[in-house]
Amino acid sequence: MHVSLTTAQSLIGALALAALLAGLHLAAPRIRRLPLVPERATASFAGGLSVAYVFLRLLPELADGEEAIGRALDDVVEPTPVVDLGIFVVTLAGFAAFYGLQRLADRHSPDPARKGPGQRPSALEPVGVYSLHLGAFMVYNALITYTMALRLQTGLAFMLLFTVAMGLHFVLTDRSLEAHYPHRFPRSGRLLLSAALLAGWLLDALLAPTSTLLVAVLTALLGGSILLNVFKEELPASGRSSYPWFLTGLVLYAELLASVTALEA
């Protein structure tokens, strides 16, 4: 069952979902510390949910994007196996870019042992590395909401499931950024990441994507970033994870995706 939305309705719906995701960013520390729910259970449940999203929704979307790029370039270049890999090359670039940023952040993680007399704790967090790392996540967030209205037009139920997956994903990336920048990130990071979500929606309202090729490339770039962040943040070390909760999130979300796929068919 497919619900068709007008452009205006899609924009209004996308604004509501962007505001919801922004609110989740701001509330992330409280969500991670829900009463009576261990943080490792929350993380593992979110990890299972996001992994199910990656394998059952994101990867098929990338395959569809490969076909869209092939059709868009059919009159420009001769189809070859190398051209067919284009969408996955973009995905790989997104993955590699975020992995490089993560390595850079790990290398410059604050070490309390290095703190000198009278030195502020925030001085241990290089402002350049922090700005680069946070800026990448701001672009990441803006890409999510920039294509949100278009996603709503193609499937309301899938968009709602995507929002759930991204919302829990943000809660866990928030944990990673706070661990790397415990003094700078709580002061400015959450607010800037929330603002980036709304900025992406505003850019969509003013300059909506009309090219199938552009949408496919942006989805691929975002997909590579999501893949890296999902496997890095949402499959934590054994001491911080719970396999039963991971499996619960994975199975529950897989069943929801399967049900929605059957209804949308």
N, C-alpha and C positions, 0 to 999 in steps of 0.2 A: 504494500500500500504506500504510494508515493504522494506526498503533499506538496503541491506546487506553490511557491511563494513569489510574489512580485519583487522587483528590485528594492523598492522602499521597505517592504516587509522584511526582506533579507538583511538590509542594513540595520533596521531597528533590532531584529533578533540578534545580529552579530554584536551590536553595541551592548545588549543585555548580557551576552555570554562573555564579552571582553571585560565588562565591569565585574562579573562574577569571578573570572580568573584573576583580575587585579585584587579583588577582595581576598582571595585565597593566598595570594602572595603576601599581603599585609598580615594575614592571620596565621601564616605558616608556623611560627614558633608555638602558638597555642594548640594548633591541630596536631603537631608532632607530640605534644605532651598531654594528650587527652587523659582525663582521670580514669583509672582502672584499666587502661590499655597501654601495655609496654611499648616503648618507641620502636623496638625491633619488630614487633608484630605489625605496627602501622607501616613501617618501611617494607617489610616482606610482602604484605598484602598489596601495597602499591606497586612493588616490583613485579609480582606475578601478573597483575592487571596490565601493566605497561608492556611486559614481554608478550602477552597475548595480543595486544594491539599491534605491536611491531610485526609479528609473524602473520597475523590473520587480516590485517587491514593496511598497514603501511607498505609492506613489500608488494602486495598486489597493486596498490596505487602506483608504486614506482614502475611496475611492469606496464600498467596502462599509460603512464607518462612516456615510456619508451616508444609505444605505438603512436602516441600523439606527436612526438618529435619527428618520428619517421614520416608521418603524413605531412607535417608542416615543412619538412626539408625535401620532400619528394621532388619538387620542381627546381630545387636549388643545387643539390648534390646528388650524385648517384648513390643509391642505397648500397651499403657494404656492411659486413659484420662489424667493422670498427665504428661506423656511424651508429649502428644499432646499440652499441655499448655507451653511447653518449650520455644518456640519463644516469647510468650507473657510475660513470666517471665523475659527474657532478656530485652524486651522492657520496662517492669516495672522498672528493675534495672537502665536502662539508664535515665528514667524519675526521679527516686528517687535520683540518683547521682547528676543530675543537679539542682534539687530542693534543695538538701542539700547545694550545693555550693552557690545558690542564697540566702538562709537564712543566710549563713555565711557572704556573702558580705553585705547583708542588716544590719546585726548586727554591722559590722565594717565600715559602710558608714561614710565618713568624715562629721563631724559636726563643722562648722566654730566657734561655740560658745566655743568649747574646745581648740581653738588655743591659745597657750600661747605667752607671749612676745618674739619676736625674733624667733619663731618657724616657720619653712617653711610649706606652705600648704600641700606639699607632705608627710610630716611626719604624717599627719592625715590618710593617706592611708597605712595600714600595708603592707609591702612588701611581707610577706608570704602569706597573703590572696590574694593579687593582683596576685602573681605568680601562685598560685593554681587555681584561677578563670580563668585567662588568659590561663594557660596551658590546662585546660579542653576544652576551646573553640578552642585551637590549635589542639588538638586531634580530636575534632568534625569536624573541617575544613578538616583535613587530611583524615578522614574517607570518607568525601563526595567525594573528588577527587580520592581516592584510588580505588573506585569502578566505577568511571565515565566512563572509557574506556569500561568496561563490559556492562554498561548500554547503551552505544552508539551502541554496537553490537546487543543488543536486541530491540532497538527502537530509531531511531534518533529524531523523533518528540517529543516523551515523554521526551527524555533527554533535548531537548531545553526548553520544558515547565518546567522541573525540575530546569533548570538553572535560568529561569526567577523567579521562586518562591524563590529559595535560594538567588538570588541576592537582591531581595527586603527584604527578611528576614534578610540578613546581614546588610542592611542599618538600620534596627530597633534594632538589637542586638548591633550595634555600639552605638546607642543612649543610651542604658541601661548601657553599660560598661563605656561610657564617664561620665554618671551621677554618677556612683559609684566611678570612679577614674579619676576625672577631670584634675588632674595634671600628673599622671603617664601614663594613657592610650594614650593621644594624642602624647606623645613623643615616645612611643615604641610599643604600643598595635596594632595599625592598621598595621604597618609594619610586625610584627611577625605573625599576623593572615593571612596576605597575603602570607607570606613565607610558612606558614603551608599548604596552599592550593597547592602551587607548590611542596612542599615536599611530600605530599600525591600522587601527580601525578608521581613524580620521583620514589617513592617506588613501585608504580604500574608498571612502566616501567622496573624496575630492578627485582621485585619479584611479578609478577601478581598473583592475587588470582585464584586458580584452583579448589578449593574445593567448591562444592555447599553448604555444611554445613557451611563453613567459611563465605561465602558471605551472607547467610541467617542470621547468628548470627550478623555480622557487620551491616547489614541492620536493624535488630531489635534493636541493641544498639543505632544506629543513630536515628532510628525512635522514641524511647522513649525520646531522647534529643530534637528532633524536636517538638514533641508533647508539652513538657513542655515549650519550648521557644516560640512556636507559641501562646499558650494560655496566657502566661505571658506577652509577649511583644506586641503582635499584636491584643489584645483585651483590649485596654487601658481604663482608667477611663473615665467616661462620659464627663468630662471637657476637655479631650484631644482627643476626638474621634468624628467621624461623621458617623452616621448609614447609610445615603444615599451613602457615599463613600465606606463604608464597603460592603454594598450590591452590589454596582457596581462592585467592585473587585471580590466578590464571584461569582456573576452571569456570568461575563465575562470569568473568568478562568474556571468555570464549563462547560460553553459552548465550550470553546476551548478543554478541556479534552474530552468531549463527542464527538466532531468532530474528534479528533485524534483517539479515540478509534474505531469509526466507520470506519475510513480509514485503520487502522491497522488490522482490523478483516479480 
